[in-house]
Amino acid sequence: MASVRKSVLSMPLGQRARNRTIDLDATLISPGVDDVEGLTDVERAATVRDLMTARSGVYHPASTFSGITADGPERGEHRAREYFWYNNWNFKVAGGTFEQLTSKNSYAAFDSQMARPIGLQDLELAEHLEAGQSGNRERSMFPAYPFCLSPRDMAHIGFLMLRRVAGTAGKLFRATGCLKVPPGSRRTRL
């Protein structure tokens, strides 16, 4: 699972934002985020929220290549919130920032805060802890955070999110902020 992992890993981040452990509007300066070859002061003005919405204005190479970002803007071309460009670096740094601010591994947080409470059946935490260190650290110090979920577990998460279930699982998903509907969006009944 590649691009979906951002949504899955955002769940523990959203919970921490809701309980005010993480401030989504804190700039990268606050937690001291930097990377190989350094970030400029303008780049470090981006916020955690900017990272999660791919609007950080930081176009630093990621630890793993993505064809989507190969022809992206040059570093310094846009400031935070000026321009949307899907950039894997943003999401990798969001995971690293989560770990730095909470002193908890992203995978372990997902396992304890989401997977176990909602009853995912196939998640292998040890596999994730090992794979979570992948990526070329000469390009970026932030690992790739690959995520492996079975089709059954992915369907379970999707079903619960779409249904906005009552009880423990519903409270968990509402607590993450994952179920917010932007103003002007249509809701679809399932």
N, C-alpha and C positions, 0 to 999 in steps of 0.2 A: 504494500500500500504506500503510495507516494504522497500525492497532493492532499489526500483525505486526512493524512496524519496531522496536518495543521489544525483541523477542526477537532480531532480527537485530543490532541495535546493541549488545545485551548481550554478544554473542560476544567482541568485542575487549576489552570491559570485564572480562569473566570471565577472559580470558587474563591481563590485567594484575593482577587480584586473585590469581590462582593464583601468579604469579611475584612477588607482593608489591610490585608497583609502585603498586597502589591497595589501600588498606585499606577493605574494605566496611563496617567498623564505625567508621570515622572519622566524626565529626560534621561537619555543614556549617560549623562554626566553623573546623575545621582548614584546609580550602582557602580559607576566607574567602568562602563563598557568601553573596551578598546579592541583592536584586532591587529593582525599582522600588518606591518607598515603604517599603523596608526590610523585614527579617524580624525577628520578636521573638526574644529569647533562647531562649524555649521552642521556637519553630520551628527555630532553628538547632541544637537538640540532636538533631534527626533525623540519621540516618546515611545513607550512600550505599546501603546495603542496604535501608533503609526507603524510599528513593526508588524503587528497582527493584521493590519489592513493593507499592507504592502504600499504604504504611502510615506515611508521614512525619508525618501530622498537620498538614501545611502545605497550606492551601487558598487559595493565592495565585492570582490570575488568570493563565492561560497566554497566551502570545503569539498563539495561535490558539484560537478558540472551539471547544468540544466540547459538544454537547448532553448528553453523558453527565454532565458536571460542572456543568451549569447550575444545578441545584438542590442542590448539595452543601452540606456543613456550613459553618458560618461560621468564619472565621479565629479560632483560639484555642479552638474547641469541643472538640478532642481533642488529646492529646499523641501523640508518636510511638509507634507500635506498639499503640496502644489500639484503633484502628478502621481497617478497610479501606474506602477510597473511591477509586475509579478517578479519578485526577486527572492530566490531561496535563502539568501543571506538573512533577510528579515526574520524568517521563521526559525532559523537555526539560532539566531541571537535571542529571540524571544524565549526559546527553550533554555538557553544558557543563562539568561537573566532570571528566569523562574528559579533555576537551581541556585543561583548566587543569592537571591533575595530570601529564599525559603530554607536553604541548606538541605534541600530534599531533591533526590533524583527525580526527573520528570516521569520516568517509567514507574518508579515506585509510588509516586504520588497518584498517577493514573490508576494503578493497581489497587491501592488502598482507598482512594476517594471515589472511584467510579466503578472499576471492574468488579470488585468483590460485592459492593452494595447492590449493584443491579443484576448480579448473577451471570457475568460472562463466564463461559465454560471452558474456553480453549486458550486463554492468554497464558503465555509462558514468560514470566518475569525474567528469569535467568537469561533466556535467549535475547531479550531486549537489552538487558544490562550489558551484555557482551557486544551486541551489534551497535549499541548506542555510541560507541567510540569511533565509528568509521568516518572516513573523510580525509582529505589531504590537509594536514595541519600546517603545511608551508604556505598554503593559500589563505586559510582562515583557521583561527583557533577554535571555532565552534563546530562541533561534530554534526553529522547529518541527521541524527535522530530518526533512523528508519523505524517503521512500525509495522508489525505483522499481526493482523487479526484474521481469524477464520471468517469465511462467509457467514457462518452461523452467528458469530459475535457481532459482525458488522450489521447484519440484519436486525439483531436484537437492539443495538444502539439506535439504528435508524427508526425502528418501529417505536421505541420509547420516546424518541425526540419528536416524531411526527404526532404521536398520540397525546403528548403532554400528560402522561399518566399521573394518577393520584398516588399518594403514598411516598415511600422512600425514594424511589427512582425519580418520580416527578419533582420532588423537592430538590434532588441533586441536580437535575437538568435546569430547573429554574434558577438555582443558586449559581450556576455557571454563567448565566447570562446568554446561553446559547439559544434560547427560545425567543429572544427579542425580535420583533418584527419592525423593520424600519418604517417611519411614517410614509403613508402613501402606498405601501405594499398591499397586495391582496392576500387574503387568507384563503386557503383551500381546505375544505372539509374532506376528511377521509372516511 
